[in-house]
Amino acid sequence: MTARSSSLINNTAPVDPTQEPFQTLFKNVQGNIVKGHGRDYAVHLLMKFKGQPADVRTWLGTIAQYLTSAFQQEEHAQQRGENPHVIFANVFLSADGYRYLNLVPPQELLAFHQGMKRRGGILNDPSVDTWELPYRERIDGMILLACDDRACLPFSDDPSDAACWLGSNWGSPYFSDLAELVTVELGRVLTKDPNSGDIVERGSLPTSLTASKLPSFEHFGYRDGISQPLFLKGQIAGLSVTQWDPFAPLSLVLVQDPLPDGSPSGGYGSFLVFRKLQQDCDRFQTQVEELAARLAGSGHRDLARTQALIMGRFQDGRPVSDPSVSPAFNDFDFTADRYGMQCPLQAHIRKANPRGETAVWNTRQTVEKERRHRIVRRGIPYGLRRKGEAPQPPLGLLFMCYQANIAVQFEHLQGNWANNRHFPLWEHGIDPISGQGYSTVQRWPTPSGCGTVSLRFSDTVRLRGGEYFFAPSLNVLRALKK
Ligand code: HEM
């Protein structure tokens, strides 16, 4: 990496994408990385190449014109109210994809090169033979298409519909000669219907409601998308930042793309972790009730507090440690609750982001080092959710996160924190949402705050398949055409 380019992404203050040198940078970085695309529907086309490598490379170079840059994403954001039909598009390659194309894959610790299937051991992932069939195959790449109007997308789980769409919309009539669609995943943003209180597809609500962009929820019923690393001036301006600073330098998610793009400084991309996580809402509910009963003893069962202990936030988003604040509140840490008597040490958001606490328990750690483990989450729920009906399986989360280094970021969160029953303190148990593998009981604080009950809350989320990808720089993709 050149000195010039490295200093560009090691920015110490939020950036303005309309100002140079960031405008040029953002014209070549794919969208959704530094800021979520925010569309209500998304289609994920997972593919395996089968054409001649040179032909597939040329095709990737040709379709680069349809992909959305971070810069265009900002422009589209201004127009979306008037035009809900604007399609957002990304393309990703796995290490197998790079190898197939005879291209040099981006450098990272071993994780990306090995791919998700071979990293299962360190992540306690269920064995690949238990994954959904398509994911047991080699996966070379993925196309992501997203739009507020699902009629504009090939929103169907039949791969031939997607192949047909690519033929007519992206001038790729020979797509089926170049690649096979291994599977298609359909993502639907969920929200809480303000009238009925039901969790529903946000895009199914009348336009007057969707226009105001109601917050997103996930299938267990919690508000999602609150706490993220933030990169842009416009995202951070006006936020209260006294205990937790969401700012992150671009180097948290961007790395130099190793392939030439014709410019002296080169382009940037990001590593994407894609995991299909099935959620078992019945098991979740049963365990919530069991835990609520244990915490209540002979007193009143408080389901809302119990749900909040599991996530670290109430279902509407308020942190469990301070129910008086707004649902989107994120300016807090755990300094005043060191032993987890308000927010359990194993609560999902506390395991996934200890907000500086690791420096308290581990003398070799610093807050700055801990912040390097942060990920940028861009997941979207899958599965049908009909108004007034109980959740019908199969459903879950197409978990996606961007980072500059998969081993240091996603794998550290999953393997060393979520799955580790001794993190941050001895025998506190695994993360009740994302923890995988051997689970002992966890300790849950009683309402009085002076004792705990022990109960094992686990196995409500199950990995069905996934892969590690890289989102190449747009200029690098364009250069493949030559
Ligand atoms: C089906 C599985 C999952 C569900 C339902 C889920 C749900 C949630 C919810 C509701 C929040 C709180 C909203 C927010 O702060 O934005 C959250 C936060 C978070 N989750 Fe998950 N999550 C899942 C899997 C994962 C996995 C696998 C990881 C990483 C290994 C992860 C990492 C995080 C992080 C980093 C945060 C933000 C914590 C913070 O900064 O306070 N999640 N998740």
Boltz pocket constraint, residues with backbone or C-beta under 6 A from the ligand:
constraints:
  - pocket:
      binder: B
      contacts: [[A, 218], [A, 219], [A, 220], [A, 222], [A, 223], [A, 224], [A, 225], [A, 226], [A, 227], [A, 228], [A, 277], [A, 278], [A, 279], [A, 311], [A, 313], [A, 348], [A, 349], [A, 350], [A, 352], [A, 353], [A, 375], [A, 377], [A, 396], [A, 397], [A, 399], [A, 410], [A, 413], [A, 414], [A, 418], [A, 433], [A, 434], [A, 461]]
      max_distance: 6.0
